[in-house]
Amino acid sequence: MYVVINGGGKVGEHLAGTLLRHKHDVAIIERDEKTIERLALDLPSRVLMIHGDGCDSAFQSDAGAGEADIFVATTGSDDTNLVSCEIASLVFSIPRIIARVSNPKNERIFRRIGIEAVSSTTIISRLIESEATEGAVHAVMSLTQGDLVITEVTIPRHIGVAAGVAKRAQLNREAEQPGCRVADIALPEGSLLVAVGRGEALEIVKGSTQLYPGDAVICVSKQGLEDAVRDALLALAF
């Protein structure tokens, strides 16, 4: 997997280090020259360092955005992150866009245009790391009296889905066009989707519930089935 990170601060550096340990390829765009020099010393030489403005398509191109699987904006400025993510999506059609959001009030704006927004001041790097490296599967709880696990699975905006899919999905919902019906999903035996979060709303899943890219689904399954559930959701067609 190839990941382009805009922002070489503490969050961006930590995320890059984690991705490298998982054998992924990383490029970092950073406008501050001293930060670039520090990163060049602290990170392995195989990281592509781009000294420039991540809100400029030329520097994103230099970072290989056209070949990227994921673009992550980790600067401390919500405006900068928003603009750089829009360029990554609209100009380079990067399949998955993730942004750090410092002000939770801005989170809805990011999500409205199809950008996965993560807002936290204490665990931001861990959350983005998980989004980028684990296929959007998060362990929520292990039921210690049995072998069941509760997980949160984010239905991905993967390579087979065009950029801007979230906005299209929103338009589809407004036009009452179906997404993917839960009853039609071929889940592994021993797993069950129980709830779906969309924006600020959370609802219990029924067979008739429609799922869309970007939805966060709560699943109960036997231990060891988390990857199989993820693969079933990756295979959804919209």
Residue frames relative to the residue before (quaternion, step in Angstrom):
aa qw qx qy qz dx dy dz
M 1.0000 0.0000 0.0000 0.0000 0.00 0.00 0.00
Y 0.2085 -0.7763 0.5859 0.1034 3.57 -1.00 0.86
V 0.0669 -0.8172 0.5717 -0.0292 3.57 -0.67 1.17
V 0.1723 -0.7534 0.6279 0.0919 3.55 -0.96 0.96
I 0.1293 -0.7957 0.5910 0.0307 3.58 -0.79 1.08
N 0.1726 -0.7570 0.6203 0.1115 3.57 -0.85 0.96
G 0.7409 0.3227 -0.2714 0.5228 3.56 -0.43 1.24
G 0.0981 -0.8375 0.5374 0.0144 3.55 -0.49 1.19
G 0.3239 0.7503 -0.5106 0.2671 3.58 1.12 0.61
K 0.8036 -0.2886 0.1910 0.4842 3.56 -1.26 -0.32
V 0.6659 0.4963 -0.3112 0.4619 3.58 0.94 -0.87
G 0.6828 0.4947 -0.2896 0.4530 3.57 0.84 -0.96
E 0.6581 0.5081 -0.3087 0.4620 3.57 0.98 -0.85
H 0.6601 0.5026 -0.3134 0.4620 3.58 0.93 -0.88
L 0.6481 0.5146 -0.3154 0.4644 3.57 0.96 -0.85
A 0.6439 0.5243 -0.3217 0.4549 3.58 0.94 -0.89
G 0.6588 0.5165 -0.3109 0.4500 3.58 0.92 -0.89
T 0.6592 0.5062 -0.3049 0.4651 3.56 1.00 -0.82
L 0.6484 0.5150 -0.3148 0.4640 3.57 0.96 -0.85
L 0.6483 0.5222 -0.3179 0.4538 3.56 0.98 -0.80
R 0.6426 0.5174 -0.3227 0.4639 3.58 1.04 -0.76
H 0.6904 0.4328 -0.2701 0.5129 3.57 1.21 -0.50
K 0.5483 -0.6751 0.3530 0.3448 3.57 1.33 0.46
H 0.4447 0.6622 -0.4836 0.3603 3.59 1.09 0.63
D 0.4421 -0.6653 0.5318 0.2812 3.56 -1.27 0.40
V 0.1088 -0.8261 0.5527 -0.0175 3.55 -0.92 0.99
A 0.0585 -0.7378 0.6697 0.0614 3.52 -1.25 0.69
I 0.1496 -0.7825 0.5999 0.0740 3.57 -1.04 0.78
I 0.1630 -0.7505 0.6339 0.0911 3.55 -1.00 0.94
E 0.1043 0.7943 -0.5858 0.1223 3.58 -0.70 1.09
R 0.3554 -0.7766 0.4859 0.1857 3.57 -0.79 1.03
D 0.6538 0.5115 -0.3182 0.4579 3.60 1.19 -0.45
E 0.4372 -0.7403 0.4481 0.2451 3.57 -0.57 1.17
K 0.6561 0.5131 -0.3209 0.4509 3.60 0.93 -0.83
T 0.6311 0.5232 -0.3330 0.4659 3.58 1.05 -0.72
I 0.6287 0.5303 -0.3263 0.4659 3.56 1.00 -0.82
E 0.6521 0.5145 -0.3123 0.4610 3.58 0.95 -0.86
R 0.6533 0.5033 -0.3143 0.4702 3.59 1.01 -0.80
L 0.6573 0.5118 -0.3126 0.4563 3.57 0.93 -0.88
A 0.6239 0.5515 -0.3382 0.4384 3.58 1.04 -0.76
L 0.6793 0.4659 -0.2814 0.4922 3.57 1.14 -0.61
D 0.7383 0.4577 -0.2319 0.4379 3.58 0.98 -0.87
L 0.7547 0.3587 -0.1935 0.5141 3.59 1.09 -0.67
P 0.6354 -0.5423 0.3778 0.3993 3.60 -1.17 0.50
S 0.6223 -0.5921 0.3793 0.3439 3.54 -1.16 0.63
R 0.6099 0.5823 -0.3638 0.3958 3.60 1.14 -0.42
V 0.5262 0.5966 -0.4265 0.4304 3.62 1.27 -0.07
L 0.3361 -0.7315 0.5574 0.2032 3.58 -0.84 0.98
M 0.1428 -0.7988 0.5831 0.0385 3.59 -0.65 1.17
I 0.0603 -0.7908 0.6091 0.0049 3.56 -0.79 1.05
H 0.2131 -0.7682 0.5931 0.1124 3.57 -0.64 1.14
G 0.5118 0.6292 -0.4456 0.3789 3.56 -0.31 1.23
D 0.6367 -0.5291 0.4190 0.3729 3.52 -1.39 -0.06
G 0.3782 -0.7559 0.4919 0.2087 3.58 -0.60 1.13
C 0.6125 0.5301 -0.3506 0.4701 3.59 1.28 -0.13
D 0.5995 0.5173 -0.3498 0.5007 3.57 1.32 0.14
S 0.4543 -0.7183 0.4571 0.2620 3.58 -0.64 1.11
A 0.5881 0.5837 -0.3753 0.4153 3.60 1.12 -0.58
F 0.6921 0.4539 -0.2852 0.4833 3.57 0.95 -0.85
Q 0.5995 0.5285 -0.3658 0.4770 3.61 1.09 -0.57
S 0.6288 0.5268 -0.3292 0.4677 3.57 1.04 -0.76
D 0.6393 0.5239 -0.3201 0.4629 3.58 0.98 -0.85
A 0.6771 0.4879 -0.2830 0.4727 3.58 1.13 -0.68
G 0.5283 -0.6550 0.3981 0.3653 3.58 1.27 -0.03
A 0.1971 0.8239 -0.5124 0.1406 3.58 1.13 0.60
G 0.6069 0.5855 -0.3505 0.4075 3.56 1.10 -0.62
E 0.7332 0.3727 -0.2183 0.5252 3.57 1.24 -0.42
A 0.4903 0.7082 -0.4071 0.3037 3.60 1.27 -0.09
D 0.3814 -0.6955 0.5640 0.2298 3.53 -1.22 0.63
I 0.7935 0.0843 -0.0104 0.6026 3.56 1.12 -0.74
F 0.1221 -0.7443 0.6506 0.0884 3.54 -1.17 0.73
V 0.0550 -0.8017 0.5952 -0.0086 3.57 -0.82 1.05
A 0.1640 -0.7750 0.6051 0.0789 3.57 -0.81 1.05
T 0.0293 -0.8508 0.5224 -0.0478 3.57 -0.47 1.22
T 0.3799 0.7284 -0.5038 0.2670 3.61 1.16 0.28
G 0.5805 -0.6057 0.4217 0.3440 3.56 -1.27 0.24
S 0.6360 0.5149 -0.3195 0.4778 3.59 1.30 0.01
D 0.3987 -0.7232 0.5114 0.2377 3.58 -0.65 1.09
D 0.6339 0.5360 -0.3374 0.4439 3.61 0.99 -0.78
T 0.6532 0.5072 -0.3072 0.4708 3.56 0.96 -0.89
N 0.6643 0.5080 -0.3037 0.4565 3.57 0.90 -0.91
L 0.6468 0.5276 -0.3199 0.4483 3.57 0.97 -0.86
V 0.6910 0.4777 -0.2890 0.4590 3.59 0.80 -0.97
S 0.6712 0.4937 -0.3135 0.4554 3.59 0.87 -0.90
C 0.6486 0.5126 -0.3189 0.4636 3.60 1.02 -0.75
E 0.6334 0.5242 -0.3361 0.4593 3.59 1.00 -0.76
I 0.6402 0.5095 -0.3234 0.4754 3.59 1.00 -0.80
A 0.6480 0.5267 -0.3190 0.4483 3.58 0.92 -0.92
S 0.7004 0.4658 -0.2639 0.4721 3.56 1.02 -0.81
L 0.7681 0.4065 -0.2098 0.4480 3.56 0.68 -1.12
V 0.7326 0.4146 -0.2418 0.4827 3.60 0.96 -0.81
F 0.8184 0.2605 -0.1085 0.5006 3.57 0.86 -0.99
S 0.3211 -0.7870 0.4783 0.2209 3.60 1.30 -0.06
I 0.1559 0.7879 -0.5739 0.1599 3.57 0.92 0.89
P 0.5200 -0.7078 0.3747 0.2971 3.61 -0.64 1.07
R 0.8184 0.1346 -0.0457 0.5568 3.57 0.98 -0.79
I 0.0802 -0.8032 0.5902 -0.0135 3.54 -0.78 1.10
I 0.0180 -0.7965 0.6031 -0.0379 3.57 -0.77 1.08
A 0.0570 -0.8201 0.5693 0.0082 3.58 -0.91 0.88
R 0.4021 -0.6436 0.5965 0.2614 3.49 -1.23 0.65
V 0.0870 -0.7905 0.6056 0.0294 3.58 -0.87 0.97
S 0.3093 -0.7834 0.5136 0.1641 3.56 -0.55 1.17
N 0.7498 0.3001 -0.1690 0.5650 3.57 1.05 -0.78
P 0.4046 -0.7454 0.4701 0.2444 3.62 -0.40 1.16
K 0.5779 0.5966 -0.3779 0.4091 3.60 1.15 -0.51
N 0.6657 0.5019 -0.2992 0.4641 3.58 1.19 -0.49
E 0.4583 0.7219 -0.4367 0.2795 3.56 1.24 -0.32
R 0.6488 0.5309 -0.3250 0.4377 3.58 0.95 -0.84
I 0.6173 0.5488 -0.3473 0.4439 3.59 1.05 -0.73
F 0.6515 0.5147 -0.3107 0.4627 3.57 0.94 -0.91
R 0.6991 0.4811 -0.2810 0.4481 3.57 0.79 -1.02
R 0.6090 0.5851 -0.3500 0.4054 3.57 1.07 -0.73
I 0.7522 0.3389 -0.2065 0.5260 3.60 1.08 -0.63
G 0.6717 -0.5718 0.2804 0.3785 3.55 1.18 0.52
I 0.5316 0.6043 -0.4207 0.4186 3.59 1.20 0.40
E 0.3823 -0.7059 0.5447 0.2425 3.58 -0.85 0.95
A 0.1131 -0.8277 0.5495 0.0104 3.55 -0.50 1.24
V 0.0892 -0.7752 0.6249 0.0247 3.53 -1.00 0.93
S 0.0183 -0.8163 0.5770 -0.0162 3.58 -0.60 1.09
S 0.3553 0.6854 -0.5752 0.2705 3.54 -0.71 1.15
T 0.3202 -0.7571 0.5315 0.2044 3.56 -1.00 0.69
T 0.7416 0.4217 -0.2235 0.4713 3.60 1.19 -0.34
I 0.8123 0.2061 -0.1037 0.5356 3.60 1.01 -0.70
I 0.2404 0.8229 -0.4914 0.1535 3.57 1.22 0.42
S 0.6859 0.4889 -0.3128 0.4389 3.60 0.82 -0.90
R 0.6487 0.5152 -0.3292 0.4531 3.59 1.00 -0.77
L 0.6613 0.5083 -0.3152 0.4527 3.58 0.95 -0.80
I 0.6706 0.4778 -0.3037 0.4794 3.58 0.92 -0.88
E 0.5981 0.5640 -0.3434 0.4542 3.57 1.06 -0.80
S 0.6759 0.4892 -0.2877 0.4702 3.56 0.91 -0.93
E 0.6260 0.5416 -0.3340 0.4508 3.59 0.97 -0.84
A 0.7552 0.4340 -0.2198 0.4394 3.54 0.87 -1.00
T 0.7957 0.3678 -0.1687 0.4508 3.58 0.98 -0.74
E 0.7662 0.3877 -0.2067 0.4690 3.60 1.10 -0.45
G 0.5507 -0.6440 0.3931 0.3570 3.55 1.16 0.45
A 0.6047 -0.6125 0.3345 0.3839 3.57 1.14 0.73
V 0.4994 0.6003 -0.4629 0.4195 3.59 1.01 0.83
H 0.0339 -0.8131 0.5806 -0.0228 3.57 -0.67 1.11
A 0.3740 -0.7038 0.5537 0.2413 3.57 -0.85 0.92
V 0.2140 -0.7894 0.5668 0.0996 3.57 -0.78 1.04
M 0.7982 -0.1451 0.1532 0.5642 3.58 0.83 -0.97
S 0.2167 -0.7350 0.6249 0.1494 3.55 -1.14 0.66
L 0.3160 -0.7509 0.5502 0.1834 3.57 -0.75 1.04
T 0.2948 -0.8354 0.4403 0.1459 3.54 -0.03 1.35
Q 0.6448 0.5251 -0.3391 0.4399 3.60 1.16 -0.37
G 0.7787 0.1850 -0.1334 0.5844 3.56 1.25 0.05
D 0.5856 -0.5756 0.4237 0.3824 3.56 -1.19 -0.47
L 0.4428 0.6954 -0.4506 0.3425 3.57 1.12 0.66
V 0.1400 -0.7692 0.6204 0.0618 3.52 -1.20 0.70
I 0.2455 -0.7292 0.6176 0.1630 3.55 -1.09 0.78
T 0.0036 -0.8081 0.5884 -0.0291 3.59 -0.75 1.03
E 0.2943 -0.6963 0.6186 0.2144 3.51 -1.33 0.43
V 0.0744 -0.8033 0.5908 -0.0096 3.56 -0.69 1.13
T 0.2195 -0.7631 0.5943 0.1279 3.57 -0.76 1.03
I 0.3859 -0.7126 0.5316 0.2463 3.56 -0.66 1.08
P 0.3442 -0.8128 0.4339 0.1806 3.58 -0.38 1.22
R 0.3689 -0.6370 0.6182 0.2757 3.47 -1.42 0.33
H 0.0041 -0.8780 0.4782 -0.0205 3.55 0.50 1.22
I 0.7890 -0.3751 0.2239 0.4320 3.50 -1.38 0.10
G 0.6708 0.5162 -0.3091 0.4337 3.58 1.04 -0.67
V 0.6777 0.4481 -0.2886 0.5066 3.58 1.25 -0.14
A 0.4693 -0.7082 0.4484 0.2778 3.59 -0.74 1.00
A 0.6189 -0.5270 0.4203 0.4032 3.55 -1.24 0.45
G 0.7656 0.3214 -0.2722 0.4864 3.52 -1.10 0.78
V 0.3212 0.7882 -0.4830 0.2058 3.58 1.23 0.24
A 0.6157 0.5593 -0.3653 0.4180 3.58 0.99 -0.70
K 0.6522 0.4989 -0.3206 0.4721 3.55 0.98 -0.82
R 0.6471 0.5100 -0.3243 0.4647 3.57 1.00 -0.79
A 0.6336 0.5273 -0.3295 0.4604 3.57 1.02 -0.80
Q 0.6262 0.5275 -0.3370 0.4647 3.56 1.03 -0.76
L 0.6578 0.5000 -0.3078 0.4718 3.57 0.95 -0.87
N 0.6196 0.5436 -0.3380 0.4543 3.57 1.05 -0.77
R 0.6565 0.5037 -0.3171 0.4633 3.57 0.93 -0.89
E 0.6528 0.5145 -0.3221 0.4533 3.56 0.97 -0.86
A 0.7041 0.4204 -0.2538 0.5129 3.57 1.13 -0.65
E 0.4460 -0.7211 0.4194 0.3242 3.57 1.33 0.18
Q 0.3783 0.6814 -0.5240 0.3434 3.54 1.01 0.84
P 0.5044 -0.6978 0.4136 0.2959 3.60 -0.88 0.86
G 0.3720 -0.6530 0.6021 0.2696 3.51 -1.30 0.47
C 0.6746 -0.3832 0.3230 0.5420 3.57 -0.44 -1.23
R 0.3712 -0.7593 0.4945 0.2027 3.57 -0.62 1.15
V 0.5491 -0.6428 0.4240 0.3250 3.58 -0.89 0.97
A 0.6474 0.5460 -0.3201 0.4247 3.59 0.96 -0.85
D 0.6907 0.4833 -0.2733 0.4633 3.59 1.19 -0.49
I 0.5527 0.6200 -0.3910 0.3965 3.60 1.28 -0.10
A 0.3243 -0.7567 0.5398 0.1755 3.59 -0.78 1.04
L 0.0288 -0.8200 0.5707 -0.0314 3.58 0.16 1.30
P 0.5563 -0.5935 0.4471 0.3721 3.60 -1.12 0.53
E 0.5712 -0.5863 0.4445 0.3639 3.56 -1.12 0.64
G 0.7403 0.3505 -0.2779 0.5018 3.57 -0.85 0.98
S 0.6965 0.3878 -0.2766 0.5367 3.57 1.27 0.35
L 0.0460 -0.7993 0.5988 -0.0216 3.54 -1.15 0.66
L 0.3142 -0.7100 0.5978 0.1997 3.57 -0.97 0.90
V 0.1320 -0.8464 0.5146 0.0368 3.59 -0.67 1.06
A 0.8110 0.0128 0.0078 0.5849 3.63 1.08 -0.55
V 0.1545 -0.7741 0.6066 0.0945 3.55 -1.23 0.49
G 0.1977 -0.7633 0.6070 0.0992 3.53 -1.03 0.91
R 0.0267 0.7816 -0.6201 0.0622 3.54 -0.88 1.01
G 0.7913 -0.0182 -0.0393 0.6099 3.55 -0.30 1.26
E 0.7692 -0.2914 0.2422 0.5146 3.56 -0.72 -1.08
A 0.5997 0.5767 -0.3530 0.4279 3.61 1.28 -0.03
L 0.0951 -0.7635 0.6368 0.0498 3.55 -1.18 0.69
E 0.0267 0.8150 -0.5769 0.0485 3.58 -0.78 1.00
I 0.5447 -0.5989 0.4814 0.3359 3.53 -1.25 0.57
V 0.4156 -0.7215 0.5020 0.2341 3.57 -0.92 0.92
K 0.0660 -0.7461 0.6616 0.0368 3.53 -1.12 0.86
G 0.6970 -0.4663 0.3246 0.4374 3.57 -1.23 0.19
S 0.7067 0.4669 -0.2572 0.4652 3.56 1.11 -0.68
T 0.4471 0.7039 -0.4504 0.3192 3.60 1.27 -0.13
Q 0.2818 -0.7518 0.5755 0.1555 3.55 -0.98 0.90
L 0.1848 -0.7791 0.5923 0.0890 3.57 -0.94 0.94
Y 0.1318 -0.7874 0.6009 0.0392 3.54 -1.16 0.76
P 0.6382 -0.5049 0.3950 0.4263 3.62 -1.19 0.39
G 0.7559 0.3427 -0.2799 0.4825 3.55 -0.94 0.94
D 0.5257 0.6228 -0.4182 0.4011 3.61 1.24 -0.27
A 0.2805 -0.7290 0.5989 0.1769 3.57 -1.11 0.73
V 0.1085 -0.8238 0.5564 0.0055 3.56 -0.51 1.22
I 0.2785 -0.7341 0.5968 0.1654 3.56 -0.98 0.92
C 0.0507 -0.8165 0.5741 -0.0327 3.56 -0.75 1.10
V 0.1937 -0.7278 0.6443 0.1327 3.54 -1.16 0.73
S 0.1318 0.8008 -0.5715 0.1212 3.57 -0.78 1.00
K 0.5911 -0.5135 0.4639 0.4144 3.52 -1.31 0.16
Q 0.6043 -0.5681 0.4116 0.3777 3.56 -1.12 0.67
G 0.7609 0.3554 -0.2784 0.4661 3.54 -0.97 0.88
L 0.6508 0.5256 -0.3192 0.4454 3.58 1.26 -0.21
E 0.3900 0.7570 -0.4678 0.2366 3.60 1.27 -0.08
D 0.6773 0.4879 -0.3008 0.4612 3.60 0.90 -0.88
A 0.6386 0.5267 -0.3274 0.4556 3.59 1.04 -0.75
V 0.6256 0.5157 -0.3317 0.4824 3.58 1.06 -0.74
R 0.6405 0.5253 -0.3188 0.4606 3.56 0.96 -0.90
D 0.6656 0.5094 -0.3075 0.4505 3.59 0.90 -0.92
A 0.6249 0.5355 -0.3377 0.4568 3.59 1.07 -0.74
L 0.6881 0.4628 -0.2806 0.4834 3.59 1.01 -0.80
L 0.5938 0.5599 -0.3595 0.4524 3.59 1.15 -0.58
A 0.6937 0.5032 -0.2676 0.4404 3.56 1.11 -0.73
L 0.4439 0.7094 -0.4563 0.3025 3.60 1.25 -0.08
A 0.2338 -0.7583 0.5949 0.1279 3.55 -1.10 0.77
F 0.0995 -0.8001 0.5911 0.0252 3.58 -0.92 0.96
